Amino acid sequence: MDVECAAMTAEADQIAPEMRSLPGVPAYLRSVFDLGRRSLRPALPVLALLFLCRLGWGAYGALRDSSHPRGGNALVANAVDIASPLLFFVLIYAPFLALQEGLLRGHPLHFPGAIRRVLDTWVNLILSGIAQALVLVAPSALIWILGPRLLPGAVWEFLWNWLALALWAYVASLLVTFFFMIFATPAVVLDGEGPLHSLRTSYRLVSRNLWSAVGRLLAVAFLATVAYIVATIPSSILGAAGGTPPVKLAAVIWTSVAETLLIPFLVAAVVVLYRSLRPSSD
């Protein structure tokens, strides 16, 4: 009982306050930029691999004749579409969390060391990913399965006619749900929590610091969008210049570089905010 109470007290010390005093938006943005910049060098091999994967898939889509179906490659292409988010989640996003927290605390890791740290929690990490996917998908699945059976035909037809509005509402609900789960994976990887407990931790951290967290992440999202638009102007110019394969390939290369270089800064936005809301217990 003493051990359990001590653990509960430690958790309460980290999450119990109704609102934590976060660094100002300029200071937060500086921390995100500095952490993202410092993580570029130790993560260079995996960033290069990510760039090559993004380049290969982008080049395949750009150079493939769109007038012909995928044919025999459809199964492989669909498998890649499904597996890509999972592989990114396990091999890129989760190790980046460990790598950047080490840099943030002054204990730098190489990327292989970050991957080993993730492998120590791989069971909870996979279960957490499944739980997050279910939370996102389950409401829409229930609506589409039970809606026609529970609602009168005229009501369901009316809703179907307003499908575009319903889709916008659905997308908005997905974004809100995803935002409340944004700290679930850091809680698993960085603090060793279980999959369901991490969901509760994320909800508590976000709900008790809602507007301050929203404001800081929106600032990062806005700056990242502007930086991406500016960085991809050359690829847009190349795309408008003509449709020859070399031009298409050059545009894909440029876009792939921009997308790859943004990832460390987007992950840093999550790591800095998570550790500001929940300082490390050790």
N, C-alpha and C positions, 0 to 999 in steps of 0.2 A: 504493500500500500504506500509505503514511503517513496519507493521508486516511481510508482505511478503518479503520485501527487507531485513529485518534483518535475516529472516530465510535463504534466499538465500546467504547472506553474510556469515552466520555461516557455511553453507555447503561448500562454496567456500574456507573458511579458512581451512577446513578439507581435501578437495580433490583437490583443485586447483593446488598445486605445481606439476610441471612436474615429479619430483622425490623426494622422501623423503629419508633422511639419516637414514638407518636402522642400528641396532646393527650388529656387525660382526658375522660371522657364529658361532664361538665358544661361544660368549655371547648369541646368539639366542638359540643355542642348550642347554646351561645351563639353560636358562629361561624356555624352553619347558620341560626339565626334572624336574626342581623344581616345576613347576606348575602341571605337571602330577602327581608327587609324592604327593604333598599336597592335590590333589583332590581325592586320593584313599580312605582316611578315611571317608569324608562326603558322598561319593558316594558308600560306601561299600554295603548298601542294594540293590541298583539297579544293581551293579556289580554282586552280588550274584544271583539276579534274571536272569540277562543276562547269567551268567554261566550255570544256571540250564536249561534255554531254549536251549542254544547251546548244552549242554550235552544231553538233551533229544532228540533233533532232530538228533544229530550226532550218538547217540546210536541206534536210530531207523534205520538210514541208514546203520550203520555198521553191525547190527545184523540181519537185514531183509535178507531173502533168496533172492539173486538177480536173481535166476532162475525162480522165480514166480513174475508175475506182481503185482502191487499194488491192483488191483481188486477194491473192493468197497471202499477202502481208497484213491483211486486216486483223487477224487474230493477234499477231505479234504487236502491231501498232496499238491495238486496244489494251493489251497486257501492259505495254509500256505506259500508256496513259493512266492506268489504274495504279501501277506500282510506283510511279515517279513520286507522288506525294509521300508515300510511306518511306521510300528510300531517302528522300530529302529530310523527312522528320527524324529518322534514326541516325543517318550517317552525316548529316550536315547541321541541322538545327540544334539537336541535343548536344553534340560535341562542342559546338560554338558556345553554348551556354556555359559549359564547364571551363572552356578555354578563356572566355572573357571574364568569368568570375575570378579565375586565378590572377589575371592581369589586374583586375579591379582591386584585389586584396594584396597585391604585391608578391604573389607566389605564381609566377608565370609557368604555364604548361606548354609542352609541344603538343601538336594536334594528336599524335598517337597516344600520348598520355591522357588527353581529353576523351578519346574514344575508349580507352580502357576504363576510365571513370564511368562512362555511359554504360559499358558492358556490365559493370557491377550492379546496375539497376535495370537491366534490359527487360526483365519480366514485368516489373511495375511500369516501366516505360511503355511497353507494348499494350498492357492492360489499360493504362491511362489513355493512350491514343484511341483504343477501341471505345472506351467509355465516352471520350469527347466526341467521337464520330456518332455514337448512338444518341447522345444528347442533341446533336445537330440534326440528325436524320429522323429520329423517332417521331417528333411532332408532325412533320410533313407527311411521313408514311401513314400515321394514324388518320390524318385529315383526308388523304386520298383514298384510303381503304374504307374508313368508316363513314366519310361524308355522304357518298351516294346512298348508303343504307340507312342512315339516321335522319337525313334531311329529306323533306318532301321534294318530289321531282322538280317542281317549279322553282323552289328556292335554290336547289343545286344548279339548275340551268341558268338562273340569274347570276349566281356566283361565277359560273363558267364563262358567261358573256363578259364579265368584268375580270377576266383572267389576268390581263396586264396589270391592273391595280392590285390584284391578289398577289401576283408575282413580286411586285415592288414591296408589298408588305412582308412577304415571306423573306425576301433578301434582307430587309431591314431587321427582321427578327433574328435571322442567322448572324448578322453582324453584332447585334446586341449580345446574343448568346455566346458567340466566340469571344467577345471582349471580356465577359465575366469569367471565361475559362482561360484567359491568356497567361495566367501565372501557374496553371496546373502542371505543365511540363517542367518549368523551373523548380517547382516544389519537389517534384520527383527526383530530378537530376541533381539539384544543388543541396537539397535538405533531406533526401532519402525517404520521402513520404510515400505512402501507399497510393494506389490509383484513385480510390474514392475519397480518401482524406485530402488529397491534393486538390480535388475539385472543390471541396468545402473551403480549403484555405484560400484558393483563388477567388471564390465568391466573396468571402469575408473581406479580403484585402481590397477588392474592387468596390464593393458596396459601401465600405466605410471610408473610402477616399475617392468617391466616384468622380466628382467634377475636377479635382486636381489631377487625377490620373488621366481622365479624358482629355483635358486641356493639353497636357504634355505630349501624349501620344498623337493627338491631332496635329500639334505643331511639328512633330517629327514626320508624320505622314504628308503634311503639306510641303515641307522642305524636300522630302524625298521625291515627291511627285514633280515638283519644279525642277529638281536636279536631273531627274530622269528625262523629262521633256527636253530640257536644254541639251543634255548629253546625247540624245537620240535625234537631234535636228539633222546632223549629217546623214544618218540612215534614212530619214524621211526625204531628204533631198535626193539621195541616191534612188529611193523607191520611185520618186516622181520623175526621175530622169529617163527611165526606161526599164524594160522588163527582161533584159538579157541575163543569162545565168551569172556571169561575173559580177554584174551590178547587184543582183539579188544576194549573192554570196557575201559581197562586201557589206551590204546593209545588215545581214544577219550577224556577221562578225562584230560589227560596231554595237548593235543592240545587245548581243550576248555579253560583251565586255561591260556595258553599262549595268545590265541586270546583275552580273556577278559581283561587281564592286559595291553595289548597294546593300548586299546581304549582310556583311559584317556590321554596318551601321544600324540596320533594322533590328538585328538581334541585340545589339548594344542598347537600343532603346528599351527593350524588355528587361535586360539584365540590370541596368542602372536603376530603373524604376522599381523593379522587384526588390533589390537590396536596399533601396531607400525606404520602401514600405516595410520591409522585413529584414532587419540586419541579421547577419550570420550569428548563430548561437555560440560558435566556438571562437 
